[in-house]
Amino acid sequence: MSSIYQQVKIAAETYANHTAICSMDRSVSYQSLLNQVHERIHWLQSHNVCSQQRLLVTTSDTYQLIVLELAASYLGLTLIYLEGLIKAKQHELNAIISDATADWLIEDVNSTDVVFPRQRRLNLPTIENQEAHLESTFNTEQTADFVLVQAYTSGTTGQPKGVCLSDHRLCAQGKSVAKAMQVHAQARILLDDSIFDLKGQLLMLAGLSQGACLVINDVPDDQQVFAVAAECGISHMMLPPFYLAEALKDPELESRNLSALELIAYGCAPIDPMLLQRAQRILSCRWLQGYGLTETAGPFCWLANDEHDQGRGTVGKPANGVTLKLTDRAGKPSLPGQVGEIWVQSPGNMLGYWDAGRHKPVANEEIIQQGWLKTGDMGVLTTEGFLQLKGRLRDIVLLADGFTVYTREIEETILSLNLLDDVAVAAWHDNEHGEVPLVFMRSTQNVLSLLPKIQQHLAAVLSPLKHPKYAYIYDKPFPRGRNGKIQKHELVDDVKQQQLIPLFI
């Protein structure tokens, strides 16, 4: 299997003069990019940074991060990106730093407050914007697979876990994403998130694997995404549903020149069907939905543009090289048409979660069993082979009589009314009824005035067993992770019991 460094070296040999990366202050060819990677390798070696060492990285310069990751691929280093976590709660950040057991802290001149031994801190030097010839001295390349990126995710629990993603598997996943997005050598891909974010990581890998151009442009206002796309001639981009909704609020959207736009990929969180239909009416391009986890290095299922009608309400079909199976709580295959936990065998599957005590990735049978990664997501396969999600295994409500309620079904039923800005359903322990569904609602309108219509719709569509017992009006934006997913554990933590509104008691 190829490494990320090897893949970029091949691209540099094939597309030497193609622009690899451009931003407001630089434009770099593949030939120059590879040379600067070599310079960064020399710099790391000169500071006695050795193979198999672990680097905490806090710099926010996306170009610096790309060069550093390519150098790490060559040297066999593990990178733990902290920049995107600096705004995390302090206890969570401290837990991550402690768990990471890093050998070095890599930072830029804008140093952070991260506590780390001074003698093990390195400031990244500035990379000069200049064209240069490839060096011929770099003949030895990393051949063994290793953990290149350790990505921390709190999921729905709030407890950080270090997902260990290998160099070879990230490389394979980049090629898979490039194929699904139909990336080509003339593509211009918007990189509006740094590569500490999995979305940015995948766009970088997909683009560099095909000799495409990565356009680094930090979009300060989500409503200006398409203004940037028009200005930069973007052909490919990824927008999680939450950010797509914000981007569509651009008052000048319909007058933007988006003739270069070929494809928008979306995923990371469920999408409101009304939002997707509105976006498809306004934007003339192909649409691609991806479904995956940090633990699978991103999407392993895709809903292609020409399958959006047939696969409506699903997350598509497994990518090439991916195998799925659905299991019951005992791990036995679910019957056709029955809901089960999604297990996946994918080239992008993680090696395991980082175990600081053992100083290695660990994947016990609760996580990975005989090569099958247990996603913790519930789903059902349609007769046409499309995967339909039913919610998280832990994001369910187990009623006192043993009946299972899937929160996603309640959320989608309420969202179909298009009355609220935000909806989330979580399990709530009620002293009288045990575990019951609690629906969180937020709107710029008076939510109390909307409740009768919502109750009527729920009563007409859902079985009484699935009715949420309480509503809770949330008066501020829902807490979300970096990928736009709602952090339900934080919603539940904020509940004041006296403010619960009975819905179906």
C-alpha positions in Angstrom: 0.0 0.0 0.0 1.1 3.6 -0.7 1.9 6.2 1.9 0.7 9.8 1.6 4.2 10.9 1.0 4.6 8.4 -1.9 1.3 9.5 -3.4 2.4 13.1 -3.5 5.8 12.2 -4.9 4.0 10.4 -7.7 1.8 13.4 -8.3 4.8 15.7 -8.4 6.4 13.5 -11.0 3.2 13.5 -13.1 2.0 17.0 -12.5 5.2 18.8 -11.6 4.0 22.2 -12.8 0.4 21.9 -11.7 -0.6 24.2 -8.8 -0.9 22.0 -5.8 -2.0 24.7 -3.3 -3.0 28.3 -3.6 -4.1 30.8 -1.0 -4.2 34.5 -0.5 -0.4 34.7 0.0 1.1 31.8 -2.0 0.7 29.6 -5.0 2.8 26.4 -4.9 3.4 23.8 -7.6 3.6 20.1 -6.9 7.3 20.2 -7.6 7.9 23.1 -5.1 5.6 21.4 -2.5 7.6 18.2 -2.5 10.8 20.2 -2.2 9.5 22.1 0.8 8.4 18.8 2.4 12.0 17.7 2.0 13.2 20.9 3.7 10.8 20.2 6.6 12.1 16.7 6.9 15.7 18.1 7.2 14.4 20.6 9.9 12.8 17.8 11.9 15.9 15.6 11.7 18.1 18.5 12.7 16.1 18.8 16.0 16.5 15.0 16.6 12.9 14.2 15.9 12.9 10.5 15.2 10.7 7.8 13.6 7.9 6.6 15.8 7.8 9.7 17.9 4.6 11.6 18.7 4.0 15.3 18.0 1.3 17.5 19.5 0.6 20.2 16.9 -1.0 23.6 17.7 -0.2 25.7 14.7 -3.2 27.0 12.7 -1.5 27.6 9.4 -3.1 25.1 7.0 -0.2 25.1 4.5 2.3 24.5 7.3 0.2 21.5 8.5 0.0 20.0 5.0 3.8 20.2 4.6 4.3 18.8 8.1 2.0 15.9 7.6 3.7 14.9 4.4 7.1 15.1 6.2 5.6 12.9 9.0 4.5 10.4 6.5 8.1 10.1 5.2 9.6 9.9 8.7 7.0 7.7 10.4 5.8 10.2 12.9 2.4 10.5 14.6 0.6 13.8 14.6 -2.0 14.9 17.2 -3.7 18.0 16.1 -4.7 20.3 18.9 -5.5 23.6 17.1 -9.1 22.7 16.6 -9.5 21.7 20.2 -8.1 24.9 21.8 -11.6 26.1 22.3 -12.7 22.9 24.0 -13.5 22.9 27.7 -10.3 23.0 29.7 -10.8 19.7 31.4 -11.3 18.0 28.1 -8.2 19.6 26.6 -6.1 18.6 29.6 -7.4 15.1 29.3 -6.4 14.9 25.6 -2.9 16.3 26.3 -2.4 13.8 29.1 -3.7 10.9 27.0 -1.6 11.8 24.0 1.8 11.1 25.7 3.6 13.2 23.0 7.3 13.5 22.6 7.2 17.0 21.1 5.0 20.1 20.9 5.1 21.7 17.4 3.8 25.3 17.4 4.1 28.5 15.5 5.0 32.0 16.8 1.5 32.4 18.2 2.2 29.9 21.0 -0.7 28.6 23.1 -1.1 28.1 26.8 -0.6 24.3 26.5 1.6 23.1 29.3 4.6 21.3 27.9 8.3 21.0 28.8 10.1 24.0 27.2 13.0 21.8 25.9 10.5 19.7 23.9 8.8 22.6 22.2 9.6 23.5 18.6 8.5 26.6 16.7 7.8 25.9 13.0 10.0 28.2 10.8 8.3 30.1 8.0 8.1 28.4 4.6 9.2 30.6 1.8 7.0 31.0 -1.3 9.5 29.9 -4.0 9.7 27.4 -6.8 12.6 24.9 -6.4 13.9 21.7 -7.9 13.3 18.3 -6.4 16.1 16.9 -4.4 17.6 13.6 -5.5 18.8 12.6 -2.1 15.5 11.4 -0.8 15.5 7.8 -2.0 14.6 5.9 1.2 10.9 5.9 2.0 8.8 4.7 4.9 7.4 1.2 4.0 5.9 -0.1 7.3 2.4 1.2 8.2 2.1 3.3 11.3 -0.3 5.7 13.1 0.0 9.0 11.2 -2.9 11.0 12.6 -4.4 10.5 16.1 -7.8 12.3 15.9 -9.6 13.0 19.1 -13.4 12.6 19.2 -15.8 13.0 22.0 -18.8 11.5 20.1 -21.9 11.8 22.1 -20.3 11.0 25.5 -18.1 14.0 26.0 -15.2 11.7 26.8 -12.2 12.2 24.4 -10.9 9.2 22.6 -7.8 9.1 20.4 -8.7 7.5 17.1 -5.5 6.0 15.5 -5.6 6.4 11.7 -2.7 4.8 9.8 -0.7 6.4 7.0 -1.6 3.6 4.5 -5.3 3.6 5.4 -5.6 7.4 5.2 -4.0 7.2 1.8 -6.5 4.6 0.7 -9.3 6.6 2.0 -8.1 9.7 0.1 -8.3 7.7 -3.1 -11.8 6.5 -2.2 -13.0 10.0 -1.6 -11.4 11.2 -4.8 -13.2 8.5 -6.8 -16.6 9.2 -5.1 -16.2 13.0 -5.7 -14.9 12.5 -9.2 -11.8 14.7 -8.5 -9.6 15.2 -11.5 -6.3 17.0 -12.1 -8.0 20.2 -13.2 -10.2 20.3 -10.1 -10.1 23.2 -7.6 -11.1 22.1 -4.1 -12.1 24.5 -1.4 -10.2 23.8 1.8 -12.1 26.1 4.2 -11.2 24.0 7.3 -7.7 23.2 8.4 -6.6 19.5 8.1 -7.0 19.0 11.9 -10.6 18.6 10.9 -11.4 15.2 9.2 -13.3 17.0 6.4 -10.2 19.1 5.6 -8.0 16.0 5.9 -10.0 14.0 3.4 -10.2 16.9 0.9 -6.5 17.3 1.1 -5.8 13.6 0.6 -8.3 13.4 -2.3 -7.0 16.4 -4.1 -3.3 15.6 -3.7 -3.8 12.0 -4.9 -5.2 13.3 -8.2 -2.9 16.3 -8.9 -5.7 18.8 -8.2 -5.4 22.2 -6.7 -6.3 22.8 -3.0 -7.6 26.4 -2.5 -7.0 27.4 1.1 -9.4 30.1 2.1 -10.7 30.6 5.6 -14.3 31.6 5.2 -15.0 33.9 8.2 -18.7 34.0 7.6 -20.6 30.8 6.7 -22.9 32.9 4.5 -19.9 33.8 2.3 -19.0 30.3 1.3 -20.4 30.6 -2.2 -18.9 34.1 -2.6 -15.5 32.5 -2.0 -16.4 29.6 -4.4 -17.3 32.1 -7.1 -14.2 34.2 -6.7 -11.8 31.2 -6.6 -13.5 29.1 -9.4 -14.1 26.2 -7.0 -15.2 23.0 -8.6 -15.5 20.6 -5.6 -16.4 21.3 -1.9 -17.8 19.7 1.2 -20.5 21.3 3.3 -22.0 19.6 6.4 -25.8 20.3 6.5 -25.6 22.9 9.3 -23.1 25.0 7.2 -25.0 24.4 4.0 -28.1 25.9 5.6 -26.1 29.0 6.6 -24.5 29.3 3.2 -27.9 29.3 1.5 -28.8 32.5 3.5 -26.3 34.4 1.2 -28.5 37.3 -0.1 -26.6 37.5 -3.3 -26.4 33.7 -3.9 -28.5 33.6 -7.1 -26.3 36.2 -8.8 -23.0 34.5 -8.0 -21.1 33.0 -10.9 -20.8 29.4 -9.9 -20.3 28.0 -13.4 -17.1 26.1 -12.3 -18.9 24.3 -9.5 -19.2 20.6 -10.3 -20.0 18.9 -7.0 -21.0 19.5 -3.4 -20.5 16.7 -0.9 -22.4 16.7 2.3 -22.6 14.5 5.4 -21.3 14.5 9.1 -24.9 14.9 10.3 -28.5 14.2 9.1 -29.8 16.6 6.5 -33.3 18.0 6.4 -34.9 16.8 3.1 -36.4 20.3 2.6 -33.0 21.9 3.0 -31.5 19.5 0.4 -34.4 20.1 -2.1 -34.0 23.9 -1.7 -30.2 23.6 -2.3 -30.7 21.5 -5.4 -33.1 24.0 -6.8 -30.7 26.9 -6.3 -27.4 25.3 -7.2 -26.9 23.5 -10.5 -24.2 20.9 -9.7 -23.9 17.2 -8.7 -24.7 16.2 -5.1 -23.0 13.5 -3.1 -23.8 12.3 0.4 -21.2 10.6 2.5 -21.7 8.6 5.7 -18.9 7.5 8.0 -17.1 8.0 11.3 -13.8 9.3 12.5 -13.1 5.7 13.3 -13.5 4.8 9.6 -11.5 7.8 8.5 -14.7 9.3 7.0 -17.2 8.0 4.5 -17.6 4.3 3.7 -21.1 4.7 2.2 -22.0 7.2 -0.6 -25.3 8.3 -2.1 -24.4 9.3 -5.6 -26.0 12.1 -7.5 -28.0 9.9 -9.8 -29.3 7.8 -6.8 -30.8 10.6 -4.8 -34.3 9.8 -5.9 -34.1 6.0 -5.5 -32.1 6.2 -2.3 -34.1 9.1 -0.7 -33.9 8.9 3.1 -30.8 6.7 3.0 -27.0 7.3 3.2 -26.4 5.4 0.0 -24.4 2.2 -0.7 -21.0 0.9 0.5 -18.0 2.2 -1.4 -15.8 -0.2 -3.3 -13.8 -2.5 -1.0 -16.3 -1.9 1.9 -18.5 -4.7 3.4 -21.4 -4.1 5.8 -23.4 -6.3 8.0 -26.2 -5.6 10.6 -26.2 -7.4 13.9 -28.5 -7.8 16.9 -27.5 -7.1 20.4 -25.8 -10.5 20.6 -23.7 -9.8 17.6 -25.7 -12.2 15.4 -26.7 -11.1 11.8 -30.1 -9.3 11.8 -32.9 -10.7 9.7 -33.5 -9.0 6.3 -35.4 -5.7 6.8 -34.7 -5.6 10.6 -32.8 -2.9 12.4 -29.4 -3.8 13.5 -26.0 -2.3 14.6 -23.9 -1.5 11.6 -20.6 -3.3 11.4 -18.1 -2.4 8.7 -15.0 -3.8 7.1 -13.3 -0.8 5.3 -9.8 0.1 4.0 -10.1 3.2 6.2 -10.9 1.5 9.5 -8.8 2.8 12.4 -6.2 0.6 14.1 -7.9 1.2 17.5 -8.1 3.8 20.2 -4.9 5.1 21.8 -4.1 3.4 25.1 -1.7 5.7 27.0 -0.8 3.0 29.5 0.2 0.5 26.8 1.5 3.2 24.5 -0.2 1.8 21.5 -3.5 1.6 19.7 -5.9 -1.0 21.3 -9.0 -2.5 19.7 -10.8 -5.0 21.9 -13.8 -7.0 20.8 -16.1 -4.3 22.0 -14.7 -2.1 19.2 -13.3 -4.4 16.5 -14.2 -8.1 16.2 -12.4 -10.2 13.6 -11.8 -7.1 11.3 -15.4 -5.8 11.8 -15.6 -2.3 13.3 -18.7 -1.8 15.4 -20.0 1.6 14.4 -22.5 2.0 17.3 -25.0 3.2 14.6 -28.3 1.5 14.0 -29.6 0.9 10.5 -31.5 -1.2 8.0 -30.6 -2.2 4.5 -33.3 -1.7 1.8 -34.0 -4.3 -0.8 -32.0 -2.2 -3.3 -28.9 -2.2 -1.1 -29.2 1.3 0.4 -28.4 1.8 4.0 -30.9 3.7 6.1 -29.8 5.0 9.5 -32.0 4.6 12.6 -29.9 6.4 15.2 -27.0 5.6 17.6 -27.0 2.4 19.6 -26.6 4.6 22.7 -28.9 7.3 21.2 -32.0 5.3 21.8 -34.7 5.4 24.5 -35.4 2.1 26.1 -38.9 2.3 27.6 -39.8 0.6 30.9 -41.6 -2.2 28.9 -38.5 -2.9 26.9 -39.7 -1.2 23.7 -36.9 0.6 21.8 -37.5 4.1 20.5 -35.1 5.5 17.9 -34.7 9.3 18.5 -33.8 10.0 14.9 -37.3 8.9 13.8 -38.9 11.4 16.2 -36.5 14.2 15.1 -37.2 13.6 11.4 -41.0 13.6 12.0 -40.8 17.0 13.7 -38.3 18.4 11.2 -40.7 17.5 8.3 -43.0 20.3 9.5 -40.3 22.9 8.9 -41.4 24.9 11.9 -38.3 24.9 14.2 -34.7 26.0 13.8 -33.3 23.1 15.8 -34.7 19.8 17.0 -33.0 17.1 19.1 -34.4 14.1 21.0 -32.6 12.4 23.9 -33.3 9.9 26.6 -34.5 11.5 29.9 -35.0 9.6 33.1 -38.4 10.4 34.6 -39.1 9.3 38.2 -42.5 8.0 37.3 -42.1 6.5 33.9 -38.4 5.6 33.7 -36.5 6.4 30.5 -38.6 8.5 28.1 -38.0 10.6 25.0 -37.4 14.3 25.6 -37.5 16.6 22.6 -35.4 19.8 22.6 -36.8 22.7 20.5 -35.4 26.0 19.4 -37.0 28.6 17.2 -37.1 32.3 16.6 -40.9 32.0 16.7 -42.9 31.4 19.9 -42.4 27.6 20.4 -45.4 27.4 22.8 -47.7 28.5 20.0 -46.3 25.8 17.7 -46.7 22.9 20.1 -50.3 22.0 19.3 -49.4 21.6 15.6 -46.3 19.5 16.5 -48.3 17.3 18.9 -51.0 16.8 16.3 -48.5 15.8 13.6 -46.7 13.4 16.0 -49.9 11.8 17.0 -50.9 11.2 13.4 -47.5 9.8 12.2 -46.0 7.9 15.1 -47.2 5.0 17.2 -48.2 6.2 20.8 -45.2 4.1 22.1 -42.9 6.5 20.2 -44.4 9.8 21.4 -42.0 12.1 23.3 -43.2 12.6 26.9 -41.7 16.0 27.3 -40.6 19.1 25.4 -37.9 21.5 26.4 -37.5 24.9 24.9 -33.9 25.8 24.4 -33.3 29.5 24.2 -29.8 29.5 22.6 -28.1 27.7 19.7 -27.6 24.0 20.3 -24.1 23.0 21.3 -22.4 21.4 18.3 -19.1 19.7 17.6 -16.7 20.8 15.0 -18.5 18.7 12.4 -21.9 20.4 13.2 -23.3 17.5 15.1 -25.5 18.3 18.1 -23.9 17.5 21.4 -26.9 15.9 23.1 -25.1 15.2 26.4 -24.7 18.9 26.8 -28.3 19.6 26.1 -29.4 17.1 28.8 -26.9 18.6 31.3 -28.6 22.0 30.8 -32.1 20.8 31.6 -34.0 22.4 34.5 -36.7 19.9 35.5 -39.2 22.6 36.4 -39.1 23.8 32.8 -40.1 20.5 31.2 -43.3 20.8 29.2 -45.6 17.7 29.1 -46.4 16.5 25.6 -47.8 13.0 25.8 -48.2 12.1 29.5 
